[in-house]
């Protein structure tokens, strides 16, 4: 018994198989490949677009950080400058107040010295008259 018989049915089945294979290729395989190719192209386009957005965002973040660091540096410099100006003004005000206080103190000391001198002269003038009266009383002379 021969298993492989090459008769007309074999060739009909072969033609039927090839025809179905060709129909599957035309109806299913080719459109599916086309859709897969379009999908791959769309994904590639979206990936490149995403990469562009990512690189743009990265550059914007770096630029933002650089500007922020510059602003912080400028603020620190301005704060230091204003602090130094404030200290200089404070020193000038304190020196001025000190000199005014010194002048006021000198004027007050001069006034007190003048008043003390006047009081001493008045007291000495009065003391000499009182001393004469006291001496006269002690000596028994009446004035």
C-alpha beads as a LAMMPS data file, in Angstrom:
LAMMPS data file: protein, C-alpha beads

143 atoms
142 bonds

1 atom types
1 bond types

-500.0 500.0 xlo xhi
-500.0 500.0 ylo yhi
-500.0 500.0 zlo zhi

Masses

1 110.0

Atoms # bond

1 1 1 0.000 0.000 0.000
2 1 1 1.382 3.225 -1.213
3 1 1 0.696 6.243 1.023
4 1 1 1.713 8.911 -1.381
5 1 1 -0.612 8.773 -4.316
6 1 1 -0.312 11.559 -6.842
7 1 1 -3.707 11.670 -8.403
8 1 1 -6.043 14.497 -9.376
9 1 1 -7.294 15.070 -5.779
10 1 1 -3.834 15.740 -4.560
11 1 1 -3.363 18.451 -7.160
12 1 1 -6.811 19.917 -6.437
13 1 1 -6.000 20.096 -2.751
14 1 1 -2.654 21.655 -3.594
15 1 1 -4.349 24.300 -5.755
16 1 1 -6.985 24.842 -3.035
17 1 1 -4.252 25.270 -0.396
18 1 1 -2.308 27.740 -2.548
19 1 1 -5.498 29.662 -3.356
20 1 1 -6.453 29.929 0.325
21 1 1 -2.897 30.954 1.179
22 1 1 -3.023 33.683 -1.472
23 1 1 -6.471 34.884 -0.260
24 1 1 -5.271 35.000 3.352
25 1 1 -2.276 37.007 2.269
26 1 1 -4.371 39.517 0.350
27 1 1 -7.234 39.781 2.839
28 1 1 -5.488 39.443 6.221
29 1 1 -1.710 39.424 6.218
30 1 1 -1.024 42.453 4.004
31 1 1 -3.512 44.799 5.799
32 1 1 -2.293 43.659 9.198
33 1 1 1.333 44.296 8.177
34 1 1 0.335 47.733 6.845
35 1 1 -1.441 48.598 10.116
36 1 1 1.517 47.356 12.163
37 1 1 3.854 49.462 10.027
38 1 1 1.654 52.562 10.502
39 1 1 1.481 51.868 14.222
40 1 1 5.284 51.531 14.435
41 1 1 5.685 54.810 12.529
42 1 1 3.179 56.561 14.818
43 1 1 4.936 55.240 17.902
44 1 1 8.310 56.335 16.510
45 1 1 6.913 59.814 15.771
46 1 1 5.420 60.072 19.249
47 1 1 8.658 58.834 20.789
48 1 1 10.680 61.462 18.940
49 1 1 8.118 64.102 19.932
50 1 1 8.314 62.966 23.558
51 1 1 12.116 63.061 23.388
52 1 1 11.900 66.598 21.998
53 1 1 9.555 67.661 24.799
54 1 1 11.775 66.001 27.375
55 1 1 14.929 67.687 26.117
56 1 1 13.068 71.011 25.905
57 1 1 11.800 70.577 29.459
58 1 1 15.286 69.640 30.660
59 1 1 16.807 72.718 29.046
60 1 1 14.048 74.916 30.495
61 1 1 14.591 73.435 33.961
62 1 1 18.348 74.006 33.704
63 1 1 17.756 77.566 32.503
64 1 1 15.277 78.141 35.345
65 1 1 17.738 76.776 37.894
66 1 1 20.537 78.964 36.497
67 1 1 18.333 82.074 36.634
68 1 1 17.186 81.135 40.136
69 1 1 20.783 80.685 41.300
70 1 1 21.762 84.042 39.748
71 1 1 18.800 85.701 41.474
72 1 1 19.772 84.159 44.798
73 1 1 23.349 85.332 44.336
74 1 1 22.179 88.860 43.443
75 1 1 19.836 88.898 46.448
76 1 1 22.673 87.800 48.737
77 1 1 24.932 90.519 47.311
78 1 1 22.195 93.144 47.692
79 1 1 21.495 91.986 51.258
80 1 1 25.215 92.191 52.099
81 1 1 25.502 95.643 50.502
82 1 1 22.452 96.917 52.387
83 1 1 23.763 95.414 55.636
84 1 1 27.105 97.198 55.136
85 1 1 25.327 100.457 54.324
86 1 1 23.170 100.055 57.431
87 1 1 26.209 99.404 59.596
88 1 1 27.963 102.457 58.132
89 1 1 24.885 104.638 58.780
90 1 1 24.591 103.216 62.290
91 1 1 28.250 104.017 62.932
92 1 1 27.804 107.561 61.582
93 1 1 24.676 108.112 63.696
94 1 1 26.386 106.759 66.804
95 1 1 29.459 108.933 66.178
96 1 1 27.252 111.982 65.648
97 1 1 25.235 111.202 68.770
98 1 1 28.463 110.648 70.696
99 1 1 29.918 113.958 69.552
100 1 1 26.633 115.752 70.334
101 1 1 26.564 114.112 73.750
102 1 1 30.210 115.103 74.288
103 1 1 29.481 118.698 73.252
104 1 1 26.399 118.789 75.467
105 1 1 28.411 117.317 78.331
106 1 1 31.217 119.877 77.832
107 1 1 28.674 122.708 77.686
108 1 1 26.963 121.396 80.824
109 1 1 30.325 121.035 82.580
110 1 1 31.265 124.562 81.531
111 1 1 27.904 125.886 82.755
112 1 1 28.226 123.978 86.025
113 1 1 31.787 125.240 86.420
114 1 1 30.602 128.810 85.742
115 1 1 27.712 128.463 88.156
116 1 1 30.047 126.907 90.737
117 1 1 32.491 129.777 90.296
118 1 1 29.670 132.307 90.620
119 1 1 28.325 130.489 93.649
120 1 1 31.828 130.345 95.149
121 1 1 32.382 134.050 94.528
122 1 1 28.971 134.839 95.980
123 1 1 29.668 132.598 98.917
124 1 1 33.140 134.092 99.429
125 1 1 31.722 137.594 99.237
126 1 1 29.083 136.651 101.762
127 1 1 31.599 134.746 103.906
128 1 1 33.887 137.717 104.302
129 1 1 30.946 139.863 105.487
130 1 1 29.784 137.068 107.798
131 1 1 33.319 136.490 109.030
132 1 1 33.573 140.203 109.925
133 1 1 30.232 140.006 111.765
134 1 1 31.256 136.783 113.518
135 1 1 34.621 138.244 114.490
136 1 1 32.947 141.358 115.745
137 1 1 30.516 139.342 117.830
138 1 1 33.288 137.193 119.195
139 1 1 35.377 140.193 120.060
140 1 1 32.366 141.841 121.522
141 1 1 32.097 144.664 119.166
142 1 1 28.749 145.492 117.925
143 1 1 28.160 146.101 114.405

Bonds

1 1 1 2
2 1 2 3
3 1 3 4
4 1 4 5
5 1 5 6
6 1 6 7
7 1 7 8
8 1 8 9
9 1 9 10
10 1 10 11
11 1 11 12
12 1 12 13
13 1 13 14
14 1 14 15
15 1 15 16
16 1 16 17
17 1 17 18
18 1 18 19
19 1 19 20
20 1 20 21
21 1 21 22
22 1 22 23
23 1 23 24
24 1 24 25
25 1 25 26
26 1 26 27
27 1 27 28
28 1 28 29
29 1 29 30
30 1 30 31
31 1 31 32
32 1 32 33
33 1 33 34
34 1 34 35
35 1 35 36
36 1 36 37
37 1 37 38
38 1 38 39
39 1 39 40
40 1 40 41
41 1 41 42
42 1 42 43
43 1 43 44
44 1 44 45
45 1 45 46
46 1 46 47
47 1 47 48
48 1 48 49
49 1 49 50
50 1 50 51
51 1 51 52
52 1 52 53
53 1 53 54
54 1 54 55
55 1 55 56
56 1 56 57
57 1 57 58
58 1 58 59
59 1 59 60
60 1 60 61
61 1 61 62
62 1 62 63
63 1 63 64
64 1 64 65
65 1 65 66
66 1 66 67
67 1 67 68
68 1 68 69
69 1 69 70
70 1 70 71
71 1 71 72
72 1 72 73
73 1 73 74
74 1 74 75
75 1 75 76
76 1 76 77
77 1 77 78
78 1 78 79
79 1 79 80
80 1 80 81
81 1 81 82
82 1 82 83
83 1 83 84
84 1 84 85
85 1 85 86
86 1 86 87
87 1 87 88
88 1 88 89
89 1 89 90
90 1 90 91
91 1 91 92
92 1 92 93
93 1 93 94
94 1 94 95
95 1 95 96
96 1 96 97
97 1 97 98
98 1 98 99
99 1 99 100
100 1 100 101
101 1 101 102
102 1 102 103
103 1 103 104
104 1 104 105
105 1 105 106
106 1 106 107
107 1 107 108
108 1 108 109
109 1 109 110
110 1 110 111
111 1 111 112
112 1 112 113
113 1 113 114
114 1 114 115
115 1 115 116
116 1 116 117
117 1 117 118
118 1 118 119
119 1 119 120
120 1 120 121
121 1 121 122
122 1 122 123
123 1 123 124
124 1 124 125
125 1 125 126
126 1 126 127
127 1 127 128
128 1 128 129
129 1 129 130
130 1 130 131
131 1 131 132
132 1 132 133
133 1 133 134
134 1 134 135
135 1 135 136
136 1 136 137
137 1 137 138
138 1 138 139
139 1 139 140
140 1 140 141
141 1 141 142
142 1 142 143
